[in-house]
Amino acid sequence: MMTLPFPLPSRPPVTRIRKCDVTNLRFPGGPRTQPMRGFEDQYVDIVDYIVRITDEIWMERAVGRIYDTYDASCTIYSSYGVVRSVEEVIAGTISTLNAFPDGEIHHLNVAWSGDEEEGFYTSHLGHSQSTNVGRSSLGPGTGRRSSIRFAADCITRDNRIHTEWLVRDNGAQVRQLGFDLHEVARRAAETSTLERYIISPETRLEGQTPRKLLDLPSDTLEGWARHLFHNIWNLKRFDWLTRYYAAIATLHAGGGRVAQGVRNIGALYLHIQAAMPDGVMRVEHVCHSEENDGVIVAVRWVYEGTTAPGGVLGECPKGRQVFMMGVSHMRLAGDRIVEEWMIFDELGVLAQAYRT
């Protein structure tokens, strides 16, 4: 039997959500399995907390629970800007539910790290299905169905989320609702009132500082993930994909794109990077889950660069400095990735490109 390319840290067992009866997730019962000082007694672990507050807010429409589970001055980062209060979170939730009143949330994975002292970090991968009835930030109601993935990375302490990074596959949703991606992006650029999320990329002397291999161990969970992202995104060693992916691996990427097999996965990587061919990848957080169908490594990342037409952003404005915020969940079988969900928001990147 093949083993993982890294040892897993020792930590308490928590709720597993993949290949489980949804009813059991909503009413888990049983004693608490990890220390969670300050959290409501009903939650047995941090995964249970994330799953159930999401269901309460988005499925049961208990929007007011946001006041109980988000800090009053919480900070939410996205490709569009920064939100800095619970009232803005409430307003955004109401607006979304009004536009998509029959929305359903399906939980795909919750990776995590941390503890009650420093706070829990969770990376929640989900799948949303809904009908667009009312006006949304994308445009007027269309009556069409949409089905997209999202990732919400949160830091939670004492029962309240104080920091969140939110990535939704808005590119897929725009296309499913029948809107033009570039038209919506231009409108978002013109009308946005959010504080801008400023990314300061690493500087390098052009043509004089070649990109090198990382100088850190690759036999740890975080080291393995950082080497993978650096080698493929920064060093552009697409020929090394076979070191990380199984021959028949499947990659689900932003925009509703799917690639199966290493060669097709490489082609999709090229298509994404062609939109920012000088891009620099930065890994911002790594965590994991031990699920019923294997270990899943979750990575939050930012890819920064200069836009070029012809890649995943289509015929975008040329030469604009932008960043792509993303979250990847990679399911391993032995030492290879067999399935990956790479969530990014091409609409958000295009909106940056169209800003003057």
NUPA-497947 format. One record per atom (N, C-alpha, C): x, y, z. Coordinates in steps of 0.02 Angstrom, whole numbers, plus 50000, padded with zeros to 5 digits. Layout:
! residues N
XYZ/...
This chain:
! residues 356
500434994050000/500005000050000/500445006250000/500305011049955/500705017049951/500545021650009/501055025150034/500965029650091/500985036850067/500745041250111/500755048450096/501475050950090/501575056450054/502255059150047/502485063150108/502085063050162/502245066850223/501885063550281/502145064150342/501775061650401/501235066650420/500695064250447/500165068650470/500265070450544/500145076750562/500195078650632/499665075250674/499815074050737/499335071050782/498845076250806/498195074750802/497685079350825/497035075550839/496565078650875/495945075050893/495535073250831/495165067650834/494715065950778/494125070850777/493915072550717/493345077250709/492845074350660/492295077850651/491765075750607/492015074850535/491825069350504/491955068350433/491315069650395/491375072850336/490775074950301/490695071850232/491225068950205/491185066050138/490895059050141/490445057550094/490115050950091/489735049450156/489425054650184/489035053850246/488315055650234/487875053050276/487175054950275/487105062150300/486805066450259/486755073550277/486375074550342/485895070250356/485505070750418/485965070350479/486465065950476/486925065150532/487355071350542/487475075150488/487865081250495/487465086750530/486815086750519/486405091950549/486225090450622/486225084150640/486075082150710/486585077050733/487215079250745/487755074350758/487695070950826/487505074750878/487485071750945/488175069750969/488195066651026/488835064251053/489215069651089/489745067751125/490135072451164/490615076551120/490855082051147/491355086151113/492005082251107/492325082651049/492925078651036/493565082651038/493525089251044/494135093351049/493995099451091/494505102151125/494405108051166/494185113951123/493635117351143/493355122951105/493085128151154/493535131051193/493325135951242/492965141751209/492395143651239/492025149351214/491505147751160/491505141551134/491015139651083/490375137151115/489825137951081/489185135451105/489225127851117/488885125551168/488935118551189/488705113651136/488275115751090/487985111151042/488495108450991/489055111950982/489535109950931/490045105050960/490145099450924/490585094150951/491305095150929/491425098750873/492105100150850/492075105950800/492645108050775/492665113950732/492345112650664/492385106650639/492065105050575/491305105250583/491065102350637/490345102650652/490105109850657/490505114150688/490325121250694/490245124450625/490735123650582/490715126750516/490125124250474/490025117650474/489485114750435/488805117150459/488705117050524/488035118650550/487875126150548/488365130450559/488185137650554/488055139450481/488405136150435/488275137350364/487565135150346/487365129250369/486685126950355/486155131350388/486295133450450/485805137750484/485695144350446/486245147350425/486195153950392/485915153350321/486175148550282/486015148350211/485445143550193/485345138250232/484815133450217/484185134850257/484275136350322/483705137650365/483515145050366/483925149250334/483805156450328/483825160050396/484215157350442/484315160650507/484865165850501/484725170950461/485235175950445/485505179250508/485075180250558/485285183350620/485815179550658/485915173150642/486445169250674/487135172050657/487175175950605/487815179250588/488045183550646/487575186850681/487755190950738/488075186750793/487885180350798/488145175950850/488815172750831/488935172250766/489515168250743/490045172250706/489935178750695/490425183250666/490585188850714/491215190750718/491415196350759/491115202850730/490945207550773/490635213750750/491075217550701/491735217050709/492195220450663/492585215450621/492245210250598/492575205050558/492835207950493/493345204650466/493645206850402/493575201250352/493275202650294/493155197750241/493525200150179/493985195950154/494365197550094/494095193750034/494065197149977/493885193849914/494255197349858/494175194849797/494495198049739/494215204949725/493635206649755/493315213049741/493485218449792/493745216549849/493905221349900/493825218549970/493745222950019/493745220950089/493105223350123/492795218850161/492215220450204/492465220450276/492245225350315/492515225950383/491985226550438/491405223750428/490905223850482/490395218350473/490115216150529/489605211050526/488975213550490/488835220050493/488245222750459/488305221950384/488915222750357/489015221650286/488925214350267/489125209850311/489025202650300/488275201150298/487905203950346/487175203050348/486855205550284/487045211650263/486745214650203/486895210550141/487505208150135/487685204050077/487305197450076/487205194450135/486835188150139/486115189050118/485795194350143/485095195650126/485025196850051/485485200750023/485465202149951/485525195749910/485985191349930/486075185149893/485475180549899/485195179949960/484615175749969/484005178349931/483955184949925/483415187849886/483485186149812/484095186249787/484215184749717/484155177249702/484335173049752/484335165749743/483965162549801/483305163349805/482935161349865/482885153849878/483025149749828/482965142549839/483655139249844/484155143149861/484845140649862/484945134749908/485365130049887/485555124249926/486315124149933/486555122149992/487275121450004/487435114050015/487945111649980/488195104849989/488925105250010/489095101850064/489765102250092/490215096950060/490775099150032/491245094549999/491835092850043/492055097550085/492615096150130/492705102050177/492955100650237/493185105750283/493865103650310/494395106850285/495065105850312/495175110750368/495635109250414/495715113750471/496405113250502/496555118250544/497155118250585/497025122750645/497495123250691/497425127650748/497115124450809/496955128550859/496655126150921/496295131850956/496025130451015/495625135451050/496035141451073/496695140751080/497105146251103/497245151251047/497515148850992/497695153250936/497105154650890/496585150550896/496015150950850/496045145250800/495475143250775/495435137950725/495425140850655/495825137950611/495805139850540/495425134250504/494915136150465/494545131150426/494525133250353/494565128350309/494485129450237/493895125250215/493335128650201/492705125350187/492585125450112/492585119550082/492435118750011/491705116550004/491325120449966/490615118949959/490375119449888/489755117349879/489425117249813/488735120349822/488585125449783/487955129049789/487535128149726/486895126749735/486415126149679/485825130749694/485605134649643/485065139449656/484765141949591/484185145149597/483845148349540/483885155949549/484085159349497/484165166649500/483485169949486/483155171949540/482485174949534/482525182549535/482915185349582/482955192549590/483605195449565/483665202049569/484275205449548/484845203649594/485425202549564/486045201249601/486575206049578/487175205549605/487725209849583/487915208449510/487685202749483/487845200949414/487365204049364/486755205649387/486265208549342/485565206849364/485055208249323/484355206749341/484235199249344/483695197349379/483515190349384/483395187249315/483605181049307/483555177749242/483085171749243/482935169049302/482535163049306/482925156749291/483585157449281/484005151649265/484305148549328/484475142149322/484815138649376/485565139449368/485905139449426/486635139349424/486885134349476/487485131749463/487785126749506/488535128149508/488775130749564/489485132749568/489795130349634/490455130549635/490835128949696/491095135349727/491225134949792/491515140549829/491985137949882/492415142449907/492845140749963/492845146750011/492745145250075/492765150350127/493265148250179/493825151950182/494335150650233/494235155550290/494155152950351/493985157050408/494455155750467/494545161050507/494875160250572/494355161850625/494245157050670/493715157450720/493995156550790/493785160750835/493985160150906/493395162050949/493275158251002/492725159651048/492055160351013/491925155850966/491275155350932/491155160650879/491665164850864/491555170250816/492115170350763/491905170750700/492365171550644/492595178750642/493255179850644/493495186750642/493845188450576/494065183350539/494395184550475/494175179150425/494035181150364/493815176350313/494085178350245/494265173250205/494445174050135/493925170250095/493555173750052/492995170650016/493145170549941/493095164549912/493195163649840/492605159749812/492235162849765/491675159549732/491825159049657/491585153849626/491695153049554/491185157149516/491255163749521/490775168149488/490815167849412/491405165849386/491455165149314/490965159949288/490925154249323/490445149049303/489735151549310/489585155149364/488905157449374/488685162549321/489125167149304/488965172149252/488775168649187/489155163649167/489015160149104/488365156249108/488245152949165/487625149049173/487005153449172/487065159649196/486495164149197/486405167849132/486865166949085/486795169849019/487065176849011/487475179249059/487765185949054/488435185549018/488665191348994/489325191848964/489835193349019/490355189249024/490835189749078/491185196549079/491385198949022/491755205249020/491305211249033/490695210849011/490215216349025/490085216849099/489975211149131/489855211049204/490475213649241/491075211549218/491695213749250/491785221349244/491645224049185/491705231349177/491215235049223/490605232449229/490115235649272/490335235249346/490625229549365/490865228749434/491435233649448/491865234649399/492425239249407/492185246449416/491655248249381/491395255049383/490995256649446/490665251549473/490185252849527/490435250749596/491005247249600/491225244749665/491375250349714/491125249549775/491265254449828/491675251349884/491895245149875/492275241749927/492985244549931/493245244249992/493955245750001/494365240749961/494865243149926/495255238649884/495715234249927/495765228049907/496215223249940/496885223849904/497375226949937/498025228349906/498495222449915/498745219949860/499235214649860/499905217549838/500425216449878/501085219049861/501535213249841/501625212049775/502025206349754/502765207049770/503095201349774/503815201449785/504155204749725/504655208849738/505005212049683/505615207949664/505805208549601/506415205149578/506705209249520/507355209049513/507675212549458/507555208649394/507175211649349/506975208149288/507585205549250/507575198949237/508105195849199/508735194449238/508765196249302/509375195449341/509285191049403/508665189249418/508555184949476/508155178849455/508485173649430/508135167649408/507755164449466/507195161549451/506805157949502/507145151349518/507215149849582/507575143949604/507125139149641/507365133149652/507005128349694/506955130949764/506415129049798/506335131049868/506855127649912/507105131249960/507585128450007/507235126850072/506815121650071/506485119350131/506295112050122/506225108250177/506065101150171/505405100050134/505375094650096/504765093050058/504395087050088/504635084550146/504335078650176/503885080350235/503645086550237/503125088550285/502505090450246/501945090750280/501315092650248/501385099450214/501605104450250/501665111150222/502215111550169/502785108150183/503335108350135/503145105150069/502785099550072/502565096150010/502125100849969/501645104150002/501185108649967/501555114649937/502015117549975/502375123349951/502825121549892/503145115849893/503555113649837/503115112549775/502545109349784/502085108149728/501905114749694/501675119549732/501445125849702/502015129849673/502585129849706/503165133549680/503415130449614/503465123849613/503735120449554/503295121249493/502635120749502/502175121149445/502025128349425/501905132749474/501695139549459/502265144349448/502795143749487/503355148549482/503905146049436/504105139749443/504635137049400/504365134649333/503695134049327/503375131949265/503595124949243/503715120449290/503935113749274/503325109149266/502975110149211/502385106149198/502565098749186/503185097549168/503415090649159/503465086949225/503425090649281/503455087549347/502755085949375/502235087249336/501555085849360/501485078449380/501835074049345/501785066849360/502075065149428/502465069649457/502725068549524/502185069349577/501665073049559/501145074849607/500455071949592/500295071049527/499625068949507/499625061749483/499095058049501/499005051349473/498835051949399/498985046649361/498885046949288/498175048549269/497685046349309/496985047349292/496655052549338/497055057049367/496785062049413/496295066649377/495845069649417/495355074349392/495445081049426/495445086449387/495505093249414/494875097149397/494515099549448/493935103949440/494185111049453/494165115349403/494455122049410/493925127449402/494115133749415/493675139449409/493385140049339/492795143049335/492455143649271/492085137449250/492025132549297/491695126249281/492115121649238/492765122949234/493195118949191/493395112449225/493465107149187/493655100549213/494185097549167/494715094849197/495235091349158/495365084649190/495425079449149/495565072749174/496185070049140/496635067349180/497265064749155/497805070149158/498425068049170/498965072749182/499065077449124/499025075049062/499145079349005/498625084949000/497995083149011/497465088149009/497505093049068/497725090449126/497825094849183/498375099949168/498905097649135/499435102249115/499195107549067/498755105549020/498485110348972/498055115549008/497685113449060/497275118249097/497715122949137/498245120349168/498725124649202/499005130049155/499185128049094/499455132749045/498935138049028/498305136049021/497775140749003/497675145849058/497715143749121/497635148349177/498235153149180/498835150449175/499425154549182/499535159149122/499265157349064/499335161549005/498995168349015/498515168849060/498185175149075/498645179949113/499145177149147/499655180949183/500325177349174/500625177449115/501205173249101/501825174949142/501845180949172/502405182749216/502225181849289/501685178249302/501415177749370/501875174749421/501775176749483/502135174149541/501615171249590/501715165049610/501265161649656/501515162349727/501055163949773/501215164049844/500725159749882/500965154749917/500545150549960/500465154150027/499835154950049/499705158750110/499505154450169/499215148550156/499045144150212/498955137050188/499145132250230/499075125150215/498745121750275/498235117750263/497935113650315/497675107250283/497365102850322/497145096550293/496555093650330/496255088550300/495725084550332/495865077150318/495655073050365/495685065750355/494965063550344/494795061950281/494105060550264/493995053150249/493365051450237/493185044450224/493475041750159/493665046250113/493945043950050/494665046450040/495005047850096/495715049550091/495885056050126/496515057750125/496765064050154/496685069550101/496445075350124/496365081150079/496785086850106/497225089450063/497645095150080/497335101450050/497235106550091/496925112750069/497445118350071/497495122050016/497985127450010/497625133849988/497725139150027/497495145750005/498085149349974/497975152349915/498535155149877/498335161649842/498835165349820/498735171249779/499225170949721/498975171949660/499385172149599/499365179149572/499945182549569/499985189549550/500365190249484/500155194949443/500515195949381/500195201149337/500415201249273/500195206049224/499755202649173/499165205449159/498685202149115/498925201849043/498715196449010/498835195548938/498235192048908/497995194248850/497425190948818/497595183848797/497075179648792/497155172948765/497155167348815/497195168948880/497175163748931/496485163048960/496465161249023/495825159949056/495395166249063/495705172149056/495325178449060/495075180748992/495185176848940/494945178548873/495285184748846/494905188748808/495185194848778/495145200548828/495575200048878/495575204848933/496035210748916/495975216348953/496445221848944/497155219348956/497625221748916/498315219448920/498725223948966/499185220749003/499675224449042/499425227249107/498885224549135/498625226949199/498885222549256/499085225749311/499315222049370/498705219549409/498645213049417/498075210049451/498305204349496/497855201949538/497985195949577/497385191349573/497525184849575/497005179749577/497045176249644/496525177049685/496485173549749/496175166649737/496475161449765/496215154749753/496285150249813/495895144849811/495925139549862/495905132949825/496375128549841/496395121849810/496335116549864/495895111749852/495825105849895/496035099749854/496555096249877/496845090649839/496765084149878/496405079449850/496295072949882/496835068049858/497175064949906/497725060549890/497525053249900/497805049049858/497795041749867/498525039649866/498795037749923/499505036549927/499885043049918/500385043049874/500805049049866/500615053249806/500015052249777/499805056049719/499115059149729/499005064849697/498345068049697/497905064349647/497315062449669/496845059049624/496255063549605/496135068849646/495595073549631/495765080249663/495635085549625/495765092249652/495195096949633/495035101449680/494565106849668/494965113349674/495055116849619/495435123149617/494935128849607/494785132449661/494275137649658/494605144449648/494415147949595/494615154849585/494055158549550/494095165149551/493555169449526/493815173749469/493745171449407/494005175349350/493635181949342/492995182249364/492625188549361/492965193749405/493165191749465/493495196349511/494165198849483/494535194449449/495165196549419/495045201449362/494545199949320/494375204449265/494145211249290/493765211349345/493545217749373/494145222049393/494675218849420/495285222549436/495595225349372/495605221249319/495925223349256/495565229149224/494915229649234/494525234949203/494495241449245/494765241149306/494765247249346/495275252249317/495095258549320/495545263749294/495955266849350/
